[in-house]
């Protein structure tokens, strides 16, 4: 039986979604100053359905900062617009943490240094991360609450590709009307064709007010490691043999997809259950059939998601060439 993830390509931004908007000035209730680039975040109510658009910038206008706008419509007149300060630096800096790693275990292309797994947080959340997906075209940071509803989102597009590393330091604002709420912070990177290439997340407890209780980071090593096929490998005869390591305590299997540059799913399968835990890696395998008329570039993605809703928690990928 095939299991798809048709929502994944639709979750990215396309040229057809672009529209001309001008970012609003900062709210009078916040002292944040614009820093190149400026991110505008909307905090929706529980009933809103989020959408987003990317606003291209005229690079010849020095007085206008590059901005990407996440627009979340709402029927509520009390919707609050928050303009946080974003620091996004592309550099060749060494890793922020010297970590003792297990043999053959890779650092995650998206390392979340804070907040750590199961931290108790209050608004605004101070987020620290480091990225090494050096061909990534779009960075997306999302905070979701109970039931997967979107509480906040920020989007950033690097001006230089490829880049070596990126250090992320932002404050993310949110509002909840409950004494506490389970939440998930997700950071993902899309490639130049709008396909998600890396995704990492941490589970946190959201509090409306009070004192935060931050725990050490546990989101530094890659959760899903694709060992075969290698990046750039040419595959023929209509089947891709996939194998690797995963560290997950979910009871349902990982999902594997082949996605073309135009977003079409060329093949998909469920991987064997890795029989792992959140602390111990297990082995997964899959045989993914495909059909192409000629040599075709495709991104192979392996991911885990929530069993009862379309919310990806971890994702890894490699780009390969498919031949008939």
C-alpha positions in Angstrom: 0.0 0.0 0.0 1.3 3.5 -0.8 1.5 6.2 1.7 2.0 9.7 0.4 2.8 13.0 1.8 1.3 15.2 -0.8 1.1 18.0 1.7 4.9 18.4 1.7 5.4 20.1 -1.7 2.3 22.2 -1.0 3.9 23.5 2.2 6.5 25.4 0.3 6.3 28.8 -1.4 5.8 29.1 -5.2 6.2 32.0 -7.6 2.5 32.0 -8.2 1.9 32.8 -4.5 4.0 36.0 -4.7 2.2 39.4 -4.2 3.4 42.9 -3.6 3.0 44.0 0.0 4.8 46.6 2.1 5.8 45.7 5.6 4.2 47.7 8.3 6.2 49.8 10.8 7.0 48.4 14.2 4.3 48.2 16.8 4.3 51.0 19.3 4.4 48.5 22.2 7.8 47.1 21.2 11.2 48.7 21.1 12.6 46.3 18.4 14.6 47.9 15.7 14.8 46.7 12.1 17.9 44.7 11.4 18.7 43.4 7.9 16.6 41.4 7.2 13.3 42.2 8.9 10.8 39.4 9.7 7.1 40.1 10.3 5.3 37.6 12.4 1.6 37.3 13.1 0.2 35.4 16.0 -3.1 33.9 14.9 -6.0 32.8 17.1 -6.9 29.2 17.4 -9.5 29.4 14.7 -7.3 30.9 12.0 -5.8 29.0 9.1 -2.3 30.2 8.2 -1.0 31.1 4.8 2.2 32.7 3.8 3.7 34.7 0.9 7.3 35.6 0.0 7.9 39.2 -1.0 10.8 39.7 -3.4 12.9 42.7 -2.7 14.5 45.3 -5.0 18.2 45.0 -4.1 18.9 48.3 -5.7 16.9 50.2 -3.0 19.3 50.5 -0.1 16.7 52.2 2.2 14.3 49.3 2.0 15.2 46.2 4.1 14.6 42.8 2.6 11.5 41.3 4.1 9.7 38.1 4.0 6.1 38.3 5.3 4.2 35.5 7.0 0.6 36.5 6.6 -2.0 34.8 8.7 -5.6 35.9 8.1 -8.0 36.2 11.0 -11.6 37.0 11.6 -10.7 38.3 15.0 -10.2 42.1 15.4 -7.8 41.5 18.2 -5.0 40.0 16.1 -1.7 41.3 17.3 1.2 42.0 14.9 4.6 41.4 16.4 7.9 42.5 14.8 10.8 40.7 16.5 14.5 41.3 16.0 16.2 38.6 13.9 19.9 37.9 13.8 20.9 35.7 10.9 24.6 35.5 10.1 26.2 33.4 7.3 29.7 32.5 8.2 32.4 29.9 8.5 32.3 29.9 12.3 33.2 26.6 14.1 30.4 24.7 15.9 29.0 26.4 19.0 29.3 23.3 21.2 32.1 20.7 21.4 30.0 17.6 21.7 31.2 14.0 22.3 29.6 12.1 19.5 29.0 8.4 19.0 31.0 6.8 16.1 29.3 7.2 12.7 26.6 9.5 14.2 26.3 12.8 12.2 25.6 16.3 13.5 22.2 17.5 12.4 22.2 20.1 9.6 19.8 22.0 11.9 21.1 22.0 15.5 18.7 23.5 18.0 20.7 24.7 21.0 17.8 26.3 22.8 15.3 25.7 24.1 16.0 22.1 24.8 13.6 19.2 24.7 10.8 19.4 27.3 11.8 22.9 28.4 9.1 25.1 30.0 9.0 28.5 28.1 7.3 31.8 28.4 6.9 34.5 25.7 9.1 35.5 24.0 11.0 32.3 23.4 14.7 32.9 22.8 15.8 30.5 20.0 19.4 29.6 19.3 20.3 27.4 16.4 23.0 26.6 13.9 22.4 25.5 10.3 24.7 23.8 7.8 22.3 23.0 4.9 24.6 25.1 2.8 22.4 25.0 -0.4 19.2 25.8 1.5 17.1 28.6 -0.1 14.5 29.2 2.6 14.6 28.9 6.4 11.3 28.5 8.2 10.8 28.6 12.0 7.4 27.6 13.3 5.8 27.3 16.8 2.7 25.1 17.1 0.5 24.5 20.0 -2.1 21.8 21.0 -3.6 20.0 18.0 -0.9 21.4 15.7 -2.3 24.9 15.5 0.1 27.5 14.3 1.1 30.1 17.0 4.0 31.9 15.3 6.1 31.7 12.1 9.2 33.4 10.8 10.7 32.9 7.3 14.1 34.0 6.1 15.7 33.7 2.6 19.6 33.8 2.5 21.0 36.3 0.0 24.0 34.2 -0.8 23.9 30.5 -1.9 25.8 28.3 -1.2 26.7 29.3 2.4 28.9 27.6 4.9 27.0 28.0 8.2 24.3 30.1 9.7 23.9 31.1 13.3 20.3 31.9 14.3 19.3 34.0 17.3 15.7 35.2 17.5 12.9 35.9 19.9 9.6 34.3 19.0 6.4 35.7 20.5 3.2 33.8 21.1 -0.1 34.0 23.0 -2.2 31.2 24.6 -5.3 31.3 26.8 -4.6 28.2 28.8 -2.5 27.7 32.0 -0.1 25.5 30.0 0.0 23.9 26.6 2.1 21.3 24.8 4.0 22.8 21.9 6.5 22.0 19.3 9.3 24.3 17.9 10.2 23.3 14.3 13.0 24.6 12.1 13.2 23.5 8.5 15.2 24.4 5.3 13.9 24.2 1.8 16.0 23.8 -1.4 15.9 26.1 -4.4 13.0 24.1 -5.8 10.8 24.4 -2.7 11.4 20.9 -1.4 12.1 20.4 2.3 15.7 19.1 2.6 16.2 19.2 6.4 13.8 19.5 9.4 14.4 19.3 13.1 12.1 19.9 16.1 11.8 19.9 19.9 8.8 19.4 22.1 8.3 22.1 24.7 5.7 23.2 27.3 4.2 26.6 26.6 3.3 28.8 29.6 1.4 32.2 29.2 3.5 33.9 32.0 5.8 33.0 34.8 9.3 31.7 35.0 10.9 29.6 32.2 12.7 26.4 33.0 15.2 25.7 30.2 16.7 22.3 29.8 20.0 21.4 27.9 19.8 20.8 24.2 19.2 17.3 22.9 18.6 18.2 19.2 22.2 18.3 18.0 22.7 14.9 16.4 20.8 13.8 13.3 17.7 11.8 14.1 17.4 10.2 10.6 20.6 9.3 8.9 20.4 8.2 5.2 23.4 5.9 4.5 22.3 4.6 1.1 22.0 6.0 -1.6 24.8 8.5 -1.4 24.2 12.1 -2.5 24.5 12.5 -6.2 24.3 8.8 -6.9 22.8 7.7 -10.2 20.1 5.0 -9.8 18.7 2.8 -12.7 16.4 -0.1 -13.3 13.4 1.5 -11.6 14.1 0.8 -7.9 15.9 2.8 -5.2 17.3 0.8 -2.3 17.2 3.0 0.8 18.9 2.2 4.1 20.0 4.1 7.2 19.8 4.7 10.9 17.0 6.4 12.9 16.5 7.3 16.5 12.8 7.5 17.2 10.3 6.0 19.7 7.3 6.4 17.4 5.4 3.2 16.8 4.6 3.8 13.1 7.2 3.5 10.4 9.2 6.1 8.6 8.0 7.4 5.2 10.2 7.6 2.1 9.5 9.7 -1.0 11.1 10.6 -4.3 10.3 14.2 -5.3 11.2 15.8 -8.7 12.3 19.4 -9.1 8.7 20.4 -10.1 7.3 18.9 -6.9 5.9 15.6 -8.3 6.1 12.5 -6.2 8.0 9.9 -8.4 7.8 7.1 -5.8 6.9 6.4 -2.2 7.1 3.6 0.4 7.0 2.9 4.1 10.4 2.0 5.5 10.9 -1.0 7.8 10.5 -0.1 11.5 13.9 0.7 12.9 13.1 -0.8 16.3 14.7 2.2 18.0 14.1 4.5 20.9 14.8 8.2 21.4 18.2 7.3 22.8 19.2 4.3 20.6 19.6 4.1 16.8 18.0 1.4 14.8 18.3 0.3 11.1 15.6 1.1 8.5 15.4 -0.1 4.9 13.0 0.5 2.0 12.7 -0.3 -1.7 11.1 2.6 -3.6 9.9 1.9 -7.2 9.9 4.7 -9.7 9.3 5.4 -13.4 11.0 8.2 -15.4 11.3 8.8 -19.2 15.0 9.9 -18.9 17.6 11.0 -16.4 15.8 12.9 -13.7 17.0 14.8 -10.7 15.1 13.9 -7.6 15.3 14.5 -3.8 14.9 11.4 -1.7 13.4 12.3 1.7 12.9 10.1 4.8 10.8 11.5 7.5 8.7 10.8 10.6 5.4 12.6 11.3 2.6 12.6 13.8 0.4 9.6 13.4 -2.9 11.4 13.6 -2.1 14.6 11.7 0.2 15.8 8.9 2.9 17.3 11.0 6.5 16.3 10.3 8.8 16.1 13.3 12.1 15.1 11.7 13.3 14.9 8.0 16.5 14.1 6.2 17.2 14.0 2.5 19.7 13.4 -0.3 19.6 14.5 -4.0 20.1 11.7 -6.5 19.7 11.0 -10.3 17.1 8.6 -11.5 17.5 6.8 -14.8 15.1 4.5 -16.6 
